[in-house]
Amino acid sequence: MSDRTYRVIQWMTGDVGQVGIRHFAASPVFELAGVLVHSKDKVGKDAGEIAGIGPTGVTATDDVDAMVATDADCVFYTPVIMDVDTVCRLLRSGKNVVTTAGFFHPSNDFRNSAEQIRAACDEGATSFHGGGIHPGYAGDLLPLTLTRVMSRVDTINVYEVVDVLKDAPMDHIDWMGFGKDKVKFLSEPTILGLGVPFFAQSMHMIADGLGVTIDEVTAADIDVATAAADIPHPDGVIPKGTVAAQRHEWTAWVEGKPLIVFHAIYVTAGPDLLEPAWDWGETRYEIVIDGDPPTELTLKGVRQPDGAMTHPGYDWTAMGAVNAIPDVCDGPPGWLTHLDLGLIRPRGLVRP
């Protein structure tokens, strides 16, 4: 393991990017080399002010050319949607890129982008890696880790359960379609449905790790529960009779049989306020593997003595990728997937 310090540029400063800034400022393993922002009101601010900590001495800028020219080992790239051309430019400039923007396993859905990224890595002698919490950890690394202790795998079920009003930003209500008429909701594309190619990367990674090939990934009909009464929230209300919970299911088929099933369940209330009265419990990731022996693992936040529990989703998303930065920087050029990197060795986490 290297004892070097890695100079990192934080690219965008949303919820995930702010976790990155806080970690880079606190860890002896990293040096914050620059911060790229999109919002004009953040330009000129100290990165620490943006991330809610003390001054870092690094001033945020929206000057892309200046950031590309900055000397750094890695860019932690955290927009919601990746701009492949920008990432390739960073790679060609000699900077490794680690991202949470959805690209982490080069499945067929991203064949063209993968070719561009690999070419940029070759030109810049750099590496690219993507990670996060789901996809990028809970739905792929954890299932593969569980299979390590099994004799036979029949099916793998991954459940993502999110209590939106407790554990997600309020903007999820609108962009996920809560509060819509049920018929209208079911007749339109959904955010989670549009994300299937990204989640399918996790399925392909599991299959690659198990030495099998996925024939196809299919989506089941969406299940919806409506509000049994008005459900108030800080930004308004989800009216009675409108969409208040949704359940999506995607299946990866291998040799004509379902091998991997992903379940995405997002709710805005408990069973007493839903019709039908769904009771999916608290926010968590749950992996259930049928086989020999049947095996189950749950990942969730820790309940505090006062009963409170905060879902650390943004922290998990950021750190699942950040902790790979040293291994990516020290690794060979190219698109380095989780399977290429093997067991990540987090550095600098144990501190006085």
N, C-alpha and C positions, 0 to 999 in steps of 0.2 A: 504494500500500500504506500502510495506517495504521501509525503508530508508537505507538499507544496501548497501554496495559496492560489486559488483560482479567481481570476478577475471576470466578473459576470455583469452583463448589461441586462437590466430588467426592461422588457419590451411590453409596454402597456401596464396600467396600474389599477385594474379592477379588483374585485375581491381576491382573486387568486394571485395577481401580481403584487398586491399589498402584503400577502403572506410571504412572498418571495423577498421583498424588501426587508421586512422585519427579520427574516432569517439571515439574509446576507449581512445585515448590520450587526447581528449578534454572534455569528459563528466565526471562529478563528480560521475556518477552512476557506472562507470566501472574502473577496473584496468587491464592493459595489463600484463598478467602473462607470456606469452611466444609467440613465433612466429615460425611456422614450414614452411620451404620453400622447394621447389623442385630443383630450379636452383642452381648449385654450385657457380655461381658468386654472389649470394645473401647471402651465408653463411658467418657469421661473421660481417655482416653489421647491424647497428642500424636500428630498424624497421622504425624509422622516415625517414631515408634516403631512404628506399625502397618506402615509401608512400608519399614522397615529402614534409615532414614537418620537424620541428626541432627534435633534439635527444629525444628519449623516455627512454633511459637507458635499453632497452630490445634488446638483440642481437639475430638475426635470426639464426636458426640452421636447419640442415636436419636430426637430430638425433631423430627418431620417438620414440625410447624407452625412451629417456630423456623427451620428451614432455608428453608421457603417464604417466610418474612418477611425473610430475609437479603438484603441488597443485593448483587446479583451480575449479571454480564452473561450468564452461561451456566451450565448444569448439565451436567457430564459424567456421564451416567446409565449405570451399568454392571452392573445385576443380570443374571443369566442370562436371566430371563424378564421382559418388560416389563409393567408395570401401566399400561394406557393411561389410566386415570382419574388416576393420580398424575402422569403426564407432562403431561396436559392441564391439570391444576391448576398445574403449574410454568409452563407456557406462558402461561396466563391471568394469572399473577402478574407477568408482564413479563420472564421469563427465557427466553432461548433454550435449547434442549435439543439436545445432541449425544449420541448413544447408540451402544453396541455391542450392544444387546439384540435384534438380529435384524430390526428394521424399518428398511429403508433405501430401498426402491423400492415405490411404491404399486400393487402388482399386485392382481388381482381377489380373491386370497385374503385381502387385508387391506382390502377396500373400506370396510367399516363403520368400522374403526379409522382409516383415512385420512380419512374425513369428520369424525370427532371431532377428530383432530389439526389438520386444516385450520381447523375452526371455532375451536378454542382459539387457534391462531396469529392468526386474525383478531381475536379478542377482546383478546388481549394485545399485538398488534402485534409478534409474535415469530416466530422461525424454528425449524424442526425439521430435523434431519439425522441420518441413521444411516450407520454405516460399520463397518469392522473389517478382518479379513483374508480370511475366506471363510465366508459371503458378505460382500461389501462391498469387495473389492479384487482378490484373486487370480483369482476366477472371473468377473469382469465388467469392471473397469477395465483389467486387463492384456490380456484378449482384445481389447477395443475399441482399446486402444493399438496392438496388433499389426496390427489390420486397417488402420490408418492407412498402412502401407507395402505394402499388397497391392492387386492389381488385381481379384481375384475370390476370394470365399469360398464354399467348398463345405460343409465341416463344421468345427465347432469342438469339440475335445475338451479337457476340463479334468480333470486328475488331482490329487487330494489323497491323498498317501501319508503315513501316520503310523505310525512305529514306537512303539507305545504304551508299552512298558516303558522306552524311552530318552527319549521326548520328550513324554509326557503325564502328568498326575497319576494316581496310583494308583487314584483313585476311578473312572477310566474303565473299569477292569477289570470292576467290578460293574455299573455302569449301562449299559455297552455289551454286556453279556451274555457276556463271555469266561468260560470255565470252565463254561458250560452244556452240557447234552446237545444235540447237533446237531438232533435232531428237535424237541425242545422249543423251541430257539432259533428255528428256521424256522417254527414254528407261532404265534409270538407277535409282536406289534408290536415294532419295533426303534427305538432312539433316533434313528438316522440316518433311518430311514423316516418317522418322525413329523416330521422336520425338512424334508421335501421342500418344503412351501410357502415356507419361508424361503430355501432354495437356489434355488427357482424364480424368486424375485425377481431373482437374478443373470441368469437366462436371459431374463427379460422386459426387463431393462435392456439386455442385448446386442441383443436384437431391436429395441427402441425406437431404440437408437443406430444400427442398420443400416437402419432404416426399413421393417421387416417386422413381421408379426403372428404370434404363436405360436398354432397351432390347439389344441394340447393338450400336456401334459407327462405322460409315461408312465414307469413304473418296471419295470425288468427283474427277473427272479428274482434273489434274493440268492445269491452264491457264498460258500461257507464252506470253510475248511481247519481240520482238527483237529490237536491236539497229538500228535506222534509219540512223545513221552515227556513226563513231568512237566516243566512249565516253571516254575521257581521265580521269585518276585518278592518285594520287601520286605514285602508284606502276606500272603504265603502262597504258593500254588502253583496253576497252571492244570493240572488233572489230564490225564493221557494220555487221548486219545480225545474230549476235549471241545473246544468252539469256541475256536480260538486265532487265527483271522484271518477277516476278512469283507470282502466286496467288494460295493458297491452301485452301481447304474447307473441314471441318469435321463436321459430324452431329451426334448428340445423339438422338436416337429414343426412345420414351416412348409410350407404347400402340399403336404402329403402326404409330405414328405421329412424325414429327421432333419437338423436344422441344428446343434443344440447338444447335446452329450452330456457329462454330469458323471459322473466315476468317483470314488467314495470308498473307499479301501482302507486298512483298519486292521489291523495285524499285531502280534503279540506276540513273534515269533521269526523267525529266518532260515529258509531252505529246509531245512536239516538237521533242524529240529524241527517241520516242518509236513507234513501229508498232505492233499492233494498238496503237493509241494515248491515252494510259491510263492516267487518271488524278485523282490520289487518294489523292492529297493534302499532307499536312505535316505529319511528324511522330506523331503518337498518338495511344491511345487506345480508342475505342469507343464502348459503350454498348447501344444497341437498343432493347427495350423490347416491343413487341406487346402484347396488352391486354387492361385492363381497369384500369387506363388510359394509353395510349401509353406513354412510358417514355424513355428518352435518356440521357446519360452522356458521356462526353468526358474528358479524362485525357491526358494532354500534358504539355510540358515545357512552361515557361512564356517568351513572346517576350519582349526584352529589348527596352529602348527608341531609341537605334540606329538601331533597326530592327532585331538584331541578336536573335536567339533562339537556345539554346543548349538542346538536349534531355537528361534528367538526368537519363537515363536508369540504369546505374550501381549504382548510388546512391539509386534509388528506390529499385533495387534488393537487395542491402545490407541492407538498413534500414528497409525494410518490414520484414526482419528476425531479425535484431539486436534489434529492439524495442520490440520484443517478449521475449527476453532473461530473463528479470526479472520474468515475469509471468511463463515462463517455469521452471526456477530454483525454484520458490516458489510453483509450482504445484505438483500434485501427480505423482508418477512414471508411466511410460508408454509412448506410442506413443500419443502425444497430438496434435490433428489436430486443424485447425482454429475453427471448430465447438466445440471442447472440451474447448478451451481457452476462447471463447466468445470475448467480446470487449476488445482488447488489450489497456492497459493504459500506453502510452509512458512516460518514466521518464527521467528527466534531459535534456529535449529539450529546456526548457526556462531557459536561463542562462544570467547572467549579461554581 
